[in-house]
């Protein structure tokens, strides 16, 4: 029985033997026809198979009949006999025997092949259990051992494709791990030729094959005499369909050349192992990707932790990039617009700083590789540095370092290129790949974010320092003399009526009181409303607070300390004359009075519209929230409260403290007439339906009280009302002049050349003041004298208008 035509084997005593490719038997197999031989040489394999010799033949002849499987047209068995010269009839009978032998041989061969295949599969399945390994090196060694056993060769090698570099790669040779992985370019090696063609290559004499390049193909100093290269099919990372993933190489078949059975055995092993190889490679790709993501997440996590140490943060980012991309060195340059050059923040993987010295490498923009990248914003990947025209070789001569390849990428922010990252010499590879480029670009984004946020952080810190300095300067200039504080704190507090016998009347204006006594006047009102006792306010802190608030008001014609005293006094009057405002709690009443006192601190003499249109510093801080000036007044109030020795709320409970600050915020913001007009309908509804103790009604009432106190000048006697109106328009006209200087057109009430004060006052009373005091009179009937006084003043403005028109 013969197995295969190219490499004929047969069984003898259960041993598989190879048929020598010469003599009668080989000739019959090749010609596929019977031969009757009279003379056979002594060395002919015919005698070995029959276990006879030439002498035993005698006068007889040797007959060799091929058993041919005509469906495949190949010889599957040989019938051999020694006999007398056969007759024609005997030959016909022999033909009949050959046909029957064909049937028997086919059955026997099929049985043997099935049994052998079963045995081979069972053996392979046992081996597969040991081949399960997530380490590419260990898996390769196990595959090598198994193939060597099957093929009976001295060494074996598995090379897998690196798609990024188009190289065949291995980390082991035969059964030994390597210190550095093998990388063979596809275009330069015999293994690459096998991979590219996808064809099996059998080289029986390596020394005579011109395709062999000893410098490349003799791996790990192995100089084989023959070799077998078999391409490996599997799934690549970027492709779903099956394609070539590598090459298996067998070296030095023992005692003979590689044959068809060896090829079949290798292919059989790869049939089972290809998926294991693909899965292990995919696992390592995922593991690499996981490490990359962990590194990026780690950078993202630390991105805002060291914003005050930009250089250290950038060094950490570049070190992560260097380790992941496997570069020998890394450098990071930042663009200096003022000098049009690059400054090395990280150079050769070290922070460019020694002790207190700031000695940094500088490269003009446009010069060298880094300068070119900074100028053009293009990524440069140089595979051979010494062949690149922009590489400056003298640097290597000076440092003794050999630059092989360079990856240089720009770092951008919103404005453009702000830096350049440079990675030098790919470890374990001939050059940086596209994958390395993409990874480096990702790191450059983090560098850009770090630079941007670090710069932003430094700007914020600088501005905070300036703000802190400005606050300190303001507080310094607002500081009151200790003697003044002691005088106010230690003096006896007079009753309010001692300042003027009409002090408690709703239409009385405190503007007639001497200005020097106004701080004590405020303290007297606080004392009379029992705030000092209820809230345990230390006298020295109350005194310092009042004096600081007084200093916080600017010397405007209208929005000044007198306005603060007048508004506070109006609230005092409502509290005194309206049964102490029973709808409100003691804390709400306290917050309202302090809000009245502080509601216009540091007023600039301009309104919100002007601040926004002129893009002032206040507008940049508060315009997105609305009520620019009111928010500034609140901020200044809190600044004073937080100043040393000014916290008159210090004895409140934490909950009361938070509540009073929240109330003051709402109260001060309520003095913006835009906010008042938004809630006017709700106030009208409140007046019609009556007041309830709900938090919403309390909030509406507080807003109404703040507006009523703020506009109270129009409810005073005629002389006071006219005098205050003149102060208001003086301030308005000053703003109008500023607007004209800026090229803007002021509103009518701000234009001193067009404003008609009586008409403007009538419009103001009708649209703003009249609804306020009418609603207030309905909610607090005892406040009706304010409404009546306002109406009398309106009549006088109307008469003045008539007279002025005439």
Secondary structure, DSSP 8 states (H G I E B T S, - for coil): ----SSS-EEEETTEEEE--S-HHHHHHHHHTS-EEES---TT-HHHHHHT--HHHHTT-EEEEEEEEETTTTEEEEEEEEEES---HHHHHHHHHHHHHHHHHHHHHHHHHHHHHHHHHHHHHHHHHHHH--S-HHHHHHHHHHHHHHHHTEEEEEEEEEETTTTEEEEEEETTEEEEEEEEEEGGGSHHHHHHHHT--EEES-GGG-TT--HHHHSGGG---S-EEEEEEEEE-TT-SSEEEEEEEEEEEETTS---HHHHHHHHHHHHHHHHHHHHHHHHHHHHHHHHHHHHHHHHHHHTTTSTT-HHHHHHHHHHHHHHHHTEEEEEEEEEETTTTEEEEEEETTEES-BTTB----EEETTSHHHHHHHHH---EEES-GGGSTT--THHHHHH------EEEEEEE-SSSEEEEEEEEEETTSSS--HHHHHHHHHHHHHHHHHHHHHHHHHHHHHHHHHHHHHHHHHHHHH---HHHHHHHHHS----GGGT-TTTTSTT--GGGS-GGGHHHHHHHHHHHTTHHHHTT--HHHHHHHHHHHHHHS---SSSSHHHHHHHHHHHHHHHHHTTT-TTS-HHHHHHHHHHHHHTTTT--S--HHHHHHTT-HHHHHHTTTS-HHHHHHHHHHHHHHTSTT--TTTTS-HHHHHHHHHHHHHHHHTTSHHHHHHTHHHHHHHHHH---SSHHHHHHHHHHHHHHHHTGGGGS-HHHHHHHHHHHHHHHHHHHHHHHHTT----GGG-TTT--HHHHHHHHIIIIIHHHHHHHHHHSGGGHHHHHHHHHHHHHHHHHHHHHH-
